[in-house]
């Protein structure tokens, strides 16, 4: 029979073992760094700039380095495939908007990933709109003036840049052409940065892309955004009308930005990452910088981001089907 003293020793050992187990479980979910925040587009574009703003603040919240890694190519497919194959420990994340997460799986037969099966939403932090911008090589200052210029200079034909093939901007080029009875041909680029370079060099007369991609050159007077999507005018561009105002309705559902992790990432890790994103986007300087870039900042939990992604996919599946586009 154990004496009182021996029982105390056994209890102490049991508590120590239990504590060590809890500590091990806690460490299994703890953030070990550095964290790699992947972006599917080249450095210098809007998505890259957004990622660097968040990474700079996330390192403070997570107490580990957060490094932006540009894995450009195929509209974000390369980065998405890398996320799919990453270890689900919270150390590899993907900052992306709707194109890679929602649109590509609708227009590419074998993108190399399935968003619902291979990824888990961590948190959403903003929505944005796409718009049509004209280069400095055109005199147009409005949508009507651009249409008139194309009709006069190009006999109704023009080439319009888009940041990725089979993207929302490419579909918009087709719809805009149909609306204004113009022969507009989309010219896909490998990201917004090279598209913007050609716009600034007047190699192309117009481009369709996200407001964050256009905003700095718009402010500098080097390009002119003449119309935006969405249900209301943007705070960063209050003078620019929506396409709905101009008679092109049906594109009020706006895209989103979010952060994603590999499927299988522990829930405790996801909760920690999501909480860190919530704190970062609540910072006044972060909100100010993102808003100035043309984003509408608003935190979404992983579940909310997943629901938004699902609804957005349903909307665009219908639009893509109606356009007659066949997955390639």
C-alpha positions as CSV (number, residue, x, y, z in Angstrom):
1,X,0.0,0.0,0.0
2,X,1.2,3.4,-0.9
3,X,2.0,5.8,1.9
4,X,0.7,9.3,1.9
5,X,4.1,10.7,0.8
6,X,4.3,8.2,-2.1
7,X,0.8,9.0,-3.2
8,X,1.8,12.7,-3.3
9,X,4.8,11.8,-5.4
10,X,2.7,9.8,-7.9
11,X,0.2,12.6,-8.1
12,X,3.0,15.1,-8.8
13,X,4.4,12.9,-11.5
14,X,1.0,12.4,-13.1
15,X,0.4,16.2,-13.1
16,X,3.8,16.7,-14.7
17,X,3.1,14.2,-17.4
18,X,-0.3,15.7,-18.1
19,X,1.2,19.2,-18.2
20,X,3.9,18.1,-20.6
21,X,1.2,16.5,-22.8
22,X,-0.8,19.7,-22.8
23,X,2.3,21.7,-23.6
24,X,3.2,19.4,-26.5
25,X,-0.3,19.8,-27.8
26,X,-0.1,23.5,-27.5
27,X,3.3,23.6,-29.2
28,X,1.8,21.5,-32.0
29,X,-0.6,24.3,-32.7
30,X,1.9,27.2,-32.0
31,X,3.1,29.3,-34.8
32,X,6.7,28.5,-35.8
33,X,8.3,30.7,-38.4
34,X,9.0,32.1,-40.7
35,X,5.6,32.3,-42.4
36,X,5.6,32.3,-46.1
37,X,2.8,34.4,-47.6
38,X,2.6,33.4,-51.3
39,X,1.2,35.7,-54.0
40,X,0.4,34.4,-57.5
41,X,1.4,37.5,-59.4
42,X,4.6,39.4,-60.0
43,X,6.1,41.9,-57.7
44,X,5.0,45.5,-58.4
45,X,1.3,44.7,-58.9
46,X,-1.6,45.5,-56.6
47,X,-1.9,42.1,-55.0
48,X,1.8,42.1,-54.2
49,X,1.6,45.6,-52.6
50,X,-1.4,44.4,-50.5
51,X,0.4,41.3,-49.3
52,X,3.4,43.3,-48.2
53,X,1.3,45.7,-46.2
54,X,-0.3,42.8,-44.3
55,X,2.9,40.8,-43.9
56,X,4.6,43.8,-42.3
57,X,2.0,43.8,-39.6
58,X,1.3,40.1,-39.3
59,X,4.9,39.5,-38.2
60,X,4.2,41.6,-35.1
61,X,1.0,39.7,-34.3
62,X,2.5,36.3,-34.9
63,X,5.9,37.1,-33.4
64,X,7.6,35.4,-36.3
65,X,8.9,36.7,-39.7
66,X,6.3,36.8,-42.4
67,X,7.9,36.8,-45.9
68,X,6.1,37.5,-49.2
69,X,7.0,35.1,-51.9
70,X,5.9,35.8,-55.5
71,X,5.1,32.6,-57.4
72,X,3.8,34.2,-60.5
73,X,2.4,32.4,-63.5
74,X,-0.8,31.0,-65.0
75,X,-3.0,33.5,-63.2
76,X,-2.0,32.2,-59.8
77,X,-2.2,28.5,-60.6
78,X,1.5,27.9,-59.8
79,X,1.1,29.5,-56.3
80,X,-2.2,27.6,-55.7
81,X,-0.5,24.3,-56.7
82,X,2.3,25.1,-54.3
83,X,-0.2,25.7,-51.5
84,X,-1.9,22.4,-52.2
85,X,1.4,20.5,-51.7
86,X,2.6,22.5,-48.7
87,X,2.8,21.1,-45.2
88,X,-0.5,22.0,-43.3
89,X,1.3,23.6,-40.4
90,X,0.3,27.3,-40.8
91,X,3.7,28.3,-42.1
92,X,2.7,28.4,-45.8
93,X,-0.2,30.7,-46.7
94,X,-1.7,32.1,-49.9
95,X,-3.0,35.6,-50.3
96,X,-5.3,35.7,-53.3
97,X,-8.4,37.2,-54.8
98,X,-11.3,35.6,-56.6
99,X,-9.5,34.9,-59.9
100,X,-7.3,32.0,-58.7
101,X,-9.7,30.7,-56.0
102,X,-13.0,30.8,-57.8
103,X,-12.8,31.7,-61.5
104,X,-9.9,29.5,-62.7
105,X,-11.5,26.3,-61.5
106,X,-14.6,27.3,-63.6
107,X,-12.6,28.0,-66.9
108,X,-9.7,25.6,-66.7
109,X,-10.4,21.8,-67.0
110,X,-7.3,20.8,-64.9
111,X,-6.0,23.7,-62.9
112,X,-4.1,21.3,-60.7
113,X,-6.1,22.0,-57.5
114,X,-9.6,22.0,-56.2
115,X,-10.2,25.0,-53.9
116,X,-12.9,23.4,-51.8
117,X,-10.9,20.1,-51.4
118,X,-7.4,21.4,-51.1
119,X,-7.6,24.7,-49.3
120,X,-9.2,26.1,-46.2
121,X,-10.1,29.8,-45.8
122,X,-8.2,31.5,-43.0
123,X,-9.8,35.0,-43.2
124,X,-11.1,37.5,-45.7
125,X,-10.0,41.1,-45.3
126,X,-11.4,43.2,-48.2
127,X,-13.5,43.4,-51.3
128,X,-12.7,45.4,-54.5
129,X,-14.0,46.2,-57.9
130,X,-12.7,45.9,-61.4
131,X,-12.7,48.9,-63.8
132,X,-11.9,50.0,-67.3
133,X,-9.0,52.4,-67.6
134,X,-7.7,54.2,-70.7
135,X,-4.1,55.0,-71.3
136,X,-2.6,58.5,-71.7
137,X,-2.4,57.9,-75.4
138,X,-6.1,58.5,-75.8
139,X,-7.9,61.8,-75.2
140,X,-10.9,60.0,-73.6
141,X,-12.0,61.1,-70.2
142,X,-15.2,59.2,-70.0
143,X,-16.7,55.9,-71.2
144,X,-18.6,57.7,-73.9
145,X,-15.5,59.5,-75.1
146,X,-13.6,56.2,-75.2
147,X,-16.3,54.6,-77.3
148,X,-16.4,57.5,-79.7
149,X,-12.6,57.5,-79.9
150,X,-12.5,53.7,-80.8
151,X,-15.2,54.2,-83.4
152,X,-13.3,57.0,-85.0
153,X,-9.7,55.9,-84.7
154,X,-10.0,52.1,-85.0
155,X,-13.3,51.7,-86.9
156,X,-14.8,50.2,-83.8
157,X,-11.8,47.9,-83.0
158,X,-9.4,48.0,-80.1
159,X,-7.2,45.8,-78.0
160,X,-7.9,45.9,-74.3
161,X,-5.3,44.5,-71.8
162,X,-6.4,42.1,-69.0
163,X,-4.1,40.8,-66.2
164,X,-4.8,37.1,-66.8
165,X,-6.4,34.8,-69.4
166,X,-9.9,33.5,-68.8
167,X,-10.3,36.0,-66.0
168,X,-13.2,38.2,-65.0
169,X,-11.6,41.2,-66.8
170,X,-11.4,39.1,-70.0
171,X,-15.1,38.3,-69.8
172,X,-15.8,42.0,-69.1
173,X,-14.0,43.0,-72.3
174,X,-16.4,40.8,-74.2
175,X,-19.5,42.2,-72.4
176,X,-18.4,45.8,-72.8
177,X,-17.8,45.2,-76.5
178,X,-21.3,43.8,-76.9
179,X,-22.8,46.6,-74.9
180,X,-21.2,49.4,-77.0
181,X,-21.1,47.5,-80.3
182,X,-17.3,47.5,-80.5
183,X,-14.9,44.8,-81.6
184,X,-12.8,44.6,-78.5
185,X,-10.2,42.0,-78.2
186,X,-8.7,41.0,-74.9
187,X,-4.9,40.8,-74.6
188,X,-4.0,38.6,-71.6
189,X,-0.9,39.4,-69.6
190,X,0.9,37.6,-66.8
191,X,-0.2,39.9,-64.1
192,X,-1.2,43.6,-63.8
193,X,2.3,44.9,-63.7
194,X,3.3,44.1,-67.3
195,X,-0.2,45.2,-68.5
196,X,0.3,48.5,-66.7
197,X,3.7,48.9,-68.3
198,X,2.2,48.6,-71.8
199,X,-0.6,51.0,-70.9
200,X,1.9,53.6,-69.6
201,X,3.9,53.1,-72.8
202,X,0.8,53.5,-74.9
203,X,1.3,50.0,-76.4
204,X,-2.4,49.4,-75.6
205,X,-5.1,52.0,-75.3
206,X,-7.1,50.5,-72.5
207,X,-7.1,47.8,-69.8
208,X,-9.6,46.1,-67.5
209,X,-8.3,45.3,-64.0
210,X,-8.8,45.8,-60.4
211,X,-8.9,49.4,-58.9
212,X,-5.9,48.6,-56.6
213,X,-3.9,47.9,-59.8
214,X,-4.9,51.2,-61.3
215,X,-5.1,53.6,-58.4
216,X,-1.6,55.0,-58.2
217,X,-1.3,55.8,-61.9
218,X,-4.8,57.2,-61.8
219,X,-3.8,59.6,-59.0
220,X,-0.7,60.5,-61.0
221,X,-2.8,61.3,-64.1
222,X,-1.0,58.7,-66.2
223,X,-4.2,56.7,-66.9
224,X,-7.9,57.4,-66.5
225,X,-10.4,55.0,-65.0
226,X,-13.7,55.7,-66.8
227,X,-16.0,53.1,-65.2
228,X,-16.1,50.6,-62.3
229,X,-18.2,47.6,-61.4
230,X,-20.1,47.2,-58.2
231,X,-23.3,48.6,-56.9
232,X,-21.9,51.9,-55.8
233,X,-19.1,54.3,-56.6
234,X,-15.7,53.7,-54.9
235,X,-14.5,55.9,-52.1
236,X,-11.0,56.1,-53.8
237,X,-12.6,57.2,-57.1
238,X,-15.8,59.0,-56.2
239,X,-15.9,60.8,-59.6
240,X,-16.0,57.5,-61.6
241,X,-19.4,56.1,-62.4
242,X,-20.3,52.4,-62.1
243,X,-21.2,50.4,-65.2
244,X,-24.7,50.0,-63.7
245,X,-25.0,53.8,-63.9
246,X,-24.0,53.6,-67.6
247,X,-26.6,50.9,-68.3
248,X,-24.5,47.8,-67.9
249,X,-26.1,45.9,-65.0
250,X,-25.6,42.4,-63.7
251,X,-22.0,42.9,-62.3
252,X,-22.8,44.2,-58.8
253,X,-21.4,41.2,-56.9
254,X,-17.8,42.3,-56.1
255,X,-14.7,40.1,-55.8
256,X,-12.8,39.5,-52.6
257,X,-9.4,39.2,-51.1
258,X,-8.5,36.5,-48.6
259,X,-5.8,34.3,-47.1
260,X,-5.9,30.6,-47.5
261,X,-4.0,27.6,-45.9
262,X,-3.6,24.0,-47.0
263,X,-6.4,21.6,-46.1
264,X,-5.6,19.8,-42.9
265,X,-4.2,22.8,-41.1
266,X,-5.1,22.4,-37.4
267,X,-8.1,24.5,-36.3
268,X,-6.2,26.1,-33.4
269,X,-3.6,27.3,-35.9
270,X,-6.3,28.6,-38.2
271,X,-8.0,30.4,-35.4
272,X,-4.7,32.0,-34.4
273,X,-4.0,33.2,-37.9
274,X,-7.5,34.5,-38.4
275,X,-7.3,36.4,-35.2
276,X,-4.0,37.9,-36.3
277,X,-5.6,39.1,-39.6
278,X,-8.5,40.6,-37.7
279,X,-6.2,42.7,-35.5
280,X,-4.1,43.8,-38.5
281,X,-7.0,45.0,-40.6
282,X,-8.4,46.9,-37.6
283,X,-5.2,49.0,-37.4
284,X,-6.0,52.5,-38.6
285,X,-2.9,52.9,-40.7
286,X,-3.6,49.6,-42.5
287,X,-7.2,50.4,-43.2
288,X,-6.2,53.8,-44.5
289,X,-3.5,52.4,-46.8
290,X,-5.8,49.6,-48.2
291,X,-8.7,52.0,-48.6
292,X,-6.5,54.4,-50.5
293,X,-5.6,51.5,-52.9
294,X,-9.3,51.1,-53.7
295,X,-10.2,48.3,-51.4
296,X,-13.3,48.1,-49.1
297,X,-11.8,46.8,-45.9
298,X,-13.8,44.4,-43.9
299,X,-12.7,41.3,-41.9
300,X,-14.4,38.0,-42.6
301,X,-13.9,34.8,-40.6
302,X,-12.8,31.7,-42.5
303,X,-16.4,30.5,-42.6
304,X,-17.7,33.8,-43.9
305,X,-15.0,33.9,-46.6
306,X,-15.9,30.4,-47.6
307,X,-19.6,31.3,-47.9
308,X,-18.7,34.4,-50.0
309,X,-16.5,32.3,-52.2
310,X,-19.3,29.8,-52.8
311,X,-21.8,32.5,-53.7
312,X,-19.4,34.2,-56.0
313,X,-18.7,30.9,-57.8
314,X,-22.4,30.4,-58.4
315,X,-22.8,33.9,-59.9
316,X,-19.9,33.5,-62.2
317,X,-20.7,30.0,-63.2
318,X,-23.9,31.4,-64.6
319,X,-22.2,34.3,-66.4
320,X,-19.5,32.1,-67.9
321,X,-22.1,29.6,-69.1
322,X,-24.2,32.3,-70.7
323,X,-21.2,33.7,-72.5
324,X,-20.7,30.4,-74.3
325,X,-17.1,30.0,-72.9
326,X,-15.8,26.4,-72.8
327,X,-13.4,25.3,-70.2
328,X,-10.0,24.7,-71.6
